[in-house]
Amino acid sequence: MPALTEDDIRQSPLWKHMTRILTRIVSEQPSDPLEVLNPISNYVLTGNAVPPRNYTGVFVEEHTLSKADVPKDSLDNTRWAAHLTEALAPPKPRRRVSDGENDEEDSFEQAVNDNRFAPENDIDESAGSGILSDVVTEQRTFNALGTGIPPEAAYHVMIGLKKLMKAEPLSSARLWGKILGSKSDYYIAETELDPTLIPPKDDEDDMDNGYDGEDLPVENVADVFGAHLLKRHHAVPMEESGMDLNKFVFYAASTADPMVWTRLPDVEPQHITVARLICREFTGNLETPVRSHPRFPGVEKHYLRAQIARIACACSIAPKDSFTTHGAVPDVDLDEDEDEDGNPIPPPERVPAYAEVPPLIPQKVPNEDDTEDIQSVRAWYEGFKHGELLQGKHWVHIAPTLLRCGRATLPPPPPHDPEDDLGDAVEPAAAAEVETIRPFLSDLSKDDAMTLPGHSRPQLASWTFSQGYHNESDDTKLYLARSMRWPGAVCYAITTGKPGAVYQSLYVGNGLKDSQGVDYAPQLPPRRMAEFPEDGLVLQRDCTPQEEQEYAPPPVPDDVRAGDNETEDDDQDDE
């Protein structure tokens, strides 16, 4: 038998088997290694070893896993499950005040209530009585069209919204969308406050954003440079809470824990004005500073709220004739509704910006005998049964247009400043030109087309439309409108052959507008301040030799010079 070399021994199956056994013994560190040697050998070979009765280390992990070894999803699910019982619990009844009657009958019930419910944990009976949208059903519809969030996440969000409505005085809540971030994502909830549940608050408790910039210390020298050239955006007053852009109150929650919601501040015109000039993705932390040029006057929660306002104004749509309004197009209310040939005058495509947003009135079902009213809304009355929702002219915007000043309505005139009265010689400033916008409830076919450099088509529509799968024998049809200008903004509509359609909007994206094939370039810094002109400014100039000779005293004559010398000699002799 030839002698075995060291390489032969290390390559043998027995050596490899013993290496695995010793590795497992070292990792588990049993109290009696010799006793568990045979079971571990069988476990390494077959995976089904039966250990001794007094040893369970083969099947039970004695050492706790480190946090790095635990899957990330398990931590998220554990955090969400910790709040599940609290969110699903029914509202606690209010404590009954004893009136001295039937004390004996209610003694046991009162004792139970005293043990279970504390006075500080009482919840108002009206809490959580608002309208909560069915997030799971809505996302199931979006999933059928190839978008939306997963069903499991939709259920988590719905439980989180239910908890939010119990904690806040809300009349309605729905999932507005999901905004992606670099570290974590945001779930955005669109809610409306219930005025009857809002407690009165003092002036000292008013929300202070703290970014006016006048009373704050200068922390960055760069903020001072060019300040004289920047407009005072805060001079444009923000819209009141519950009005126009601040009609809805938005809450944000991290996707890691959708049970904890943070209220976003009301949007201000200066936030929208600067947000249009920058292109910055979100991080997932609401308190992260927004470092950009021009400088954004706030942190990420203000930037998030500004982007939500921009997306909501551009992508809030509904099937045509779902709503009506009045006062949106003033020219149509004139007596002359027809031209000289008797043809109806089409409504104008542009109107002056509104001082007040026209009302949004739900459409009423006309009477079956009123053929004239039915004819004006025939497609809506028949439930869009002929596939009209595949065309942009049968969808309308239901949100106000965002003006250049960062508001949905014209700002009020600035107050009169007595310091501006410099005299009669100063001419008054010319009135600013009123911005023109699309009329309220304008259809999507009138939106500005997109231009992509190098594309085969010179212009592309801002919206695309598709239809989901449906059974030919069923009247239920599903349509989807998708925004190309704001990628991720969608809206579905369900028709059942009855008047109207059920619709819902959603946004899932990074919160940025499509660049249309143009690379983003930050705005150039402001021009440097002009220096004082030094040309022609001379503090002291040296004379030239010619000028010195010109202004030099005349030379002394020789006889005078000789007399002076003799006088000096006599003075020396006297001494």
Residue pairs with C-beta under 8 A, 6 or more apart in sequence:
9 15
17 41
17 44
17 45
20 44
21 37
21 40
21 41
21 44
24 40
24 43
24 44
25 33
25 36
25 37
25 40
28 57
28 58
28 62
30 36
30 55
30 57
32 55
35 52
35 55
36 51
36 52
36 55
36 57
36 58
39 49
39 50
39 51
39 52
39 55
39 58
40 49
40 58
41 49
42 48
42 49
42 50
43 49
43 51
43 58
49 58
51 57
51 58
51 59
76 255
76 256
76 257
79 256
79 257
79 259
80 156
80 159
80 257
80 258
80 259
83 159
83 163
83 257
83 259
83 260
84 159
86 163
87 159
87 160
87 162
87 163
87 166
87 259
88 159
88 162
91 123
91 125
91 127
91 128
91 166
92 117
92 121
92 122
92 123
93 113
93 117
93 125
94 122
94 123
94 124
94 125
95 113
95 117
95 119
95 122
96 106
96 110
96 113
98 106
98 110
123 166
124 197
126 196
126 197
127 165
127 166
127 167
127 197
128 162
128 165
128 166
130 165
130 170
130 171
130 172
130 173
130 194
131 171
131 172
131 173
132 158
132 161
132 162
132 165
132 172
132 173
132 174
133 172
133 173
133 174
133 175
133 504
134 158
135 154
135 155
135 157
135 158
135 161
135 174
135 175
136 151
136 154
136 155
136 158
138 148
138 154
138 175
138 504
138 506
139 148
139 149
139 150
139 151
139 153
139 154
139 175
140 148
140 151
140 154
141 148
141 478
141 492
141 494
141 504
142 148
142 149
142 490
142 492
142 506
143 150
143 151
144 468
144 469
144 478
145 466
145 468
145 478
145 480
145 490
145 492
147 480
147 490
147 506
147 508
148 154
148 506
148 508
149 157
149 178
149 508
153 255
153 258
154 175
156 258
157 175
157 187
157 253
157 258
158 175
159 258
159 259
160 187
160 253
160 258
160 259
160 260
160 261
161 173
161 174
161 175
161 189
163 259
164 170
164 173
164 189
164 191
164 251
164 261
165 173
168 191
168 251
168 263
169 193
169 194
169 197
169 198
169 199
170 191
170 192
170 193
170 194
170 197
170 249
171 192
171 193
171 194
171 197
172 191
172 192
173 189
173 190
173 191
173 192
174 189
174 190
174 191
174 504
175 187
175 188
175 189
175 190
175 506
176 188
176 189
176 190
176 250
176 308
176 312
176 506
176 507
177 188
177 311
177 488
177 489
177 506
177 507
177 508
177 509
178 185
178 186
178 187
178 188
178 255
178 507
178 508
179 185
179 186
179 188
179 282
179 304
179 307
179 507
179 509
179 510
179 511
180 282
180 508
180 509
180 510
180 511
181 281
181 282
181 283
181 284
182 281
182 282
182 283
182 284
183 283
183 284
183 285
184 254
184 255
184 256
184 284
184 285
185 254
185 255
185 284
186 252
186 253
186 254
186 255
186 282
186 284
186 304
187 252
187 253
187 254
187 255
187 258
188 250
188 251
188 252
188 308
188 507
189 250
189 251
189 252
189 253
189 261
190 248
190 250
191 248
191 249
191 250
191 251
192 247
192 248
192 249
193 241
193 242
193 249
207 265
207 266
209 265
209 268
209 298
209 302
210 216
211 297
211 298
211 302
212 234
213 234
213 297
218 224
222 295
223 295
225 526
226 525
226 526
226 527
228 529
229 526
229 527
230 294
230 526
233 269
233 270
233 273
233 274
233 297
233 406
234 268
234 269
234 270
234 297
235 414
236 269
236 270
236 405
236 406
236 407
236 411
237 269
237 411
237 412
238 246
238 266
238 267
238 268
238 269
238 407
239 245
239 246
239 266
239 407
239 408
239 409
240 246
241 249
241 266
244 357
244 400
244 407
244 408
244 409
245 267
245 309
245 313
245 400
245 402
245 407
245 408
246 266
246 267
248 312
249 263
249 264
250 263
250 264
250 305
250 308
251 261
251 262
251 263
251 264
252 261
252 262
252 264
252 286
252 301
252 304
253 259
253 260
253 261
253 262
254 260
254 284
262 286
262 301
264 301
264 304
264 305
264 308
265 301
265 302
265 305
266 305
267 302
267 305
267 306
267 308
267 309
268 302
268 406
269 405
269 406
269 407
269 411
270 297
270 406
271 296
271 297
271 298
271 302
271 303
271 305
271 306
271 406
272 306
272 309
272 310
272 402
272 406
273 405
273 406
274 292
274 294
274 295
274 296
274 297
274 306
275 296
275 303
275 306
275 307
275 310
276 310
277 294
277 523
278 290
278 292
278 293
278 294
278 296
278 522
279 512
279 515
279 520
280 290
280 292
280 303
281 510
281 511
281 512
282 300
282 303
282 304
282 510
282 511
283 300
285 300
286 299
286 300
286 301
286 304
287 299
287 300
287 301
288 299
288 300
289 299
289 300
290 296
290 298
290 299
290 300
290 302
290 303
292 522
293 522
293 523
293 525
294 523
296 302
296 303
304 511
307 511
307 512
308 511
309 402
310 402
310 513
311 486
311 489
311 507
311 511
312 399
313 399
313 400
313 401
313 402
313 408
314 399
314 402
314 483
314 485
314 486
314 489
315 483
315 486
315 489
315 491
315 505
315 507
316 397
316 398
316 399
316 505
317 395
317 396
317 397
317 398
317 444
317 481
317 491
317 503
317 505
318 395
318 396
318 398
318 491
318 493
318 503
319 380
319 384
319 389
319 394
319 395
319 396
319 493
319 500
319 501
319 503
320 379
320 380
320 393
320 394
320 395
320 396
320 443
321 363
321 377
321 379
321 380
322 362
322 363
322 380
322 396
322 398
322 500
322 501
322 503
323 360
323 361
323 362
323 363
323 396
323 398
323 441
324 361
324 362
324 363
324 441
325 358
325 359
325 360
325 361
325 440
325 441
326 358
326 359
326 361
327 358
328 351
328 354
328 358
328 439
328 440
328 441
329 347
329 348
329 351
329 439
330 351
331 347
331 348
331 351
332 345
332 347
336 345
337 344
337 345
338 344
338 345
339 345
347 439
348 439
349 438
349 439
349 446
350 436
350 437
350 438
350 439
351 436
351 437
351 438
351 439
352 434
352 435
352 436
352 437
353 401
353 403
353 409
353 410
353 434
353 435
353 436
353 437
354 400
354 408
354 409
354 410
354 437
354 440
355 409
355 410
356 409
357 400
357 408
357 409
357 440
358 440
360 398
363 377
363 380
363 500
365 381
365 499
365 500
366 373
366 374
366 377
366 381
367 373
368 374
374 381
379 386
379 388
379 394
380 499
380 500
380 501
381 499
382 497
382 499
383 475
383 495
383 496
383 497
383 498
383 499
383 500
383 501
384 394
384 477
384 479
384 493
384 495
384 501
385 475
385 477
385 495
385 497
387 467
387 477
388 394
389 395
389 465
389 467
389 479
389 481
389 493
389 495
389 501
390 465
390 466
390 467
390 479
391 445
391 465
392 443
392 444
392 445
392 447
392 461
392 463
392 465
393 443
393 444
393 445
394 443
395 443
395 444
395 463
395 465
395 481
395 491
396 441
396 442
396 443
396 444
397 438
397 440
397 441
397 442
397 443
397 444
398 441
400 408
400 409
400 440
401 408
401 437
401 438
401 440
402 408
403 409
403 410
403 435
403 437
404 435
405 411
410 434
438 446
438 447
444 462
444 463
444 481
447 461
447 462
447 463
447 485
448 462
449 459
449 460
449 461
449 462
450 459
450 460
450 461
450 462
450 484
450 485
450 514
450 516
451 458
451 459
451 460
451 516
452 460
452 516
452 517
453 516
453 517
453 518
454 517
455 517
460 484
461 484
462 483
462 484
462 485
463 481
463 482
463 483
463 484
464 481
464 482
464 484
465 479
465 480
465 481
465 482
466 479
466 480
466 482
467 477
467 478
467 479
467 480
468 477
468 478
468 479
468 480
469 478
470 476
470 477
470 478
475 495
475 496
475 497
476 494
476 495
476 496
476 497
477 494
477 495
478 492
478 493
478 494
479 492
479 493
479 494
479 495
480 490
480 491
480 492
480 493
481 490
481 491
481 492
481 493
482 489
482 490
483 489
483 490
484 514
485 513
485 514
486 507
486 509
486 513
486 514
487 509
487 514
488 507
488 508
488 509
488 510
489 505
489 506
489 507
489 509
490 505
490 506
490 507
490 508
491 503
491 504
491 505
491 506
492 503
492 504
493 501
493 502
493 503
494 501
494 502
494 503
495 501
496 502
543 551
